[in-house]
Amino acid sequence: MKHERVLGILILSEFVFGILATMSYFALKPFLPAPLRDYLATVGAVAFRPYDALLWALWIAVVVTTILAWIGLLNLLRAARPLYLASWAGYFVLLLLKGPVVSASVSFVIEMAMALVGGAILGMIYFSEFGAKFRTLSEAFGAAEGNTAQ
């Protein structure tokens, strides 16, 4: 199977796992044990703080960076590789700043599957011969201009 196809499948898998993990956090909340539901209720009842705004801003930055990196990776742009790595670093910082997390085991398994797929993508774009196929922005746009001129 071609590397480009594998990369596309991995990116699609990461997207699907991300959506499933997010949905499962909310959908499975009623099935948590009563003490954990009570804890989530008390944490959710705290008034909005500036720290929460920082976490939301970081979350939005991670999502936007990840989507831009996916688009760049699918187009084999070299600049997308560090962007993708930065999105994972931002996600780890977000997890560290977020504090304790309560979730069902299914949600956690889906999130770990997403992390494994992300690791496969990083390994593929940095540590395989496929990494040499990535082009600079000028090469990519120069090739596009050359195709339209003919």
N, C-alpha and C positions, 0 to 999 in steps of 0.2 A: 504494500500500500504506500502511496506517495506521502511524503512528509507533510505536504500542504494539506492533504485530506485529513491526516491524523491530527494536525494542529486544529483544523476546523472542528473536528469531532470533540477534541478536548475542550475547546472554548465553548462550544455548545453545551457540553456536559457541565462545565463550571457554571454557566449561566443557569441551567436547569436546577442544579444542586443549590445554588444561591437562592433562587426563588422558592424551591421546596423547603429549604431550611427556614427562611423567613416566615413562610406560611405556617409551617409546623409549630413554630414558637407560639404563634397566636392560637392556632387551632387546637393544640394539645394542652393549653393552659388549664382548661377546666378538669382535665384528668390527673393533674398533679395532686399529691397528698395535701390535705387541709392545711398543715403548717406552712407548706411552701406557697400555697395560694394566699394565705394570710400575709406572709412576708412580701409577696409581690404586690398585694393591695396596699400595704403600708409604704412601700417604696414608691408606688405610683401615686400615692396621696400627697407626697411631699410637694410643696409649691415649686414652681419653675424657678430655676437658679441660672445665673450666667454661665456656670459650668456646664449645664445641660445644653445651652446654646453652642458652646465650644464643641461638645460631642456631636451635635447635629451637623455643625459645619464640617467637622472632620469626616463624618460619615458621608456627607454629600461629596466632599472632595475625593474620598476613596472611590465612591461609585463612579463619578465622572472620569477619574483617572483610569479606572479599570476599563470602562467602556471605550475610552479613547485608545488605550493600549490594545484592546482586542481588535479594534478596527485597524490599527497600525500593524499588528501581528498578522492579521489575515492578508494585508497588502504587502507583507514582507519588508516593512520599513525598520531599519536598524534603530531608529530613535524610539520605537515602541518597546524594545527590550528593556532598557532601564526604566521606562515609564511603568511597565508591568511590574517590575521588581519594586519600584517605589510604591505602587498601589498596595502590594502585599505588606510592605514595611508600614505603610499608613494604617492598614487593617490591624496589624499587630499592636501598634501604638493605641489604636482605638480600643482594642480588647483590654489592654493594660489599664487605660484610663477609665474604662467603663465600670470596673469593680466587679463584685460578685454577680454571677449570672445563674439564674435558675431556669432549667429547661428539662423537657422530657428526654429520655435517652434516644428516642428516634431523631429528634432535632439535632442532638449532639453527633450522632452517627452520620447524618446527612452533611453536617458542617465539616466533619472530619473527611468525608469523601470529597467534598469540595476542595479542602486543603490538599489532599493527595493529588487531585487533578491539577491544582495550581502548581504543585511541586513537579509534576510530570511536564507541564508546560515550561516551567523555568529550566528544567533539565534539558528539554528538547531545544530551547532557543539559545542556551548558553553552552551546553556541554556535549553537543552532538555535531556531526558534520553539517547538519541542517542550518546551524547558526551562520555559516558562511554564505548562505543564499540571501541573507537580508541585505537590502540596499540602503544607501543614504537617501535623504529626501531629494537631493539634486539629481541623483541617478534615476530615481523613480519618476520625478516630474520631467526630467530630460527625455526619458523614454516615452512618456505620454505625449510630449510635444512633437517628438520625432514621428510618432504614429499618426498624429493628426495632420502633419505637413505632407504626408505622402498621398 
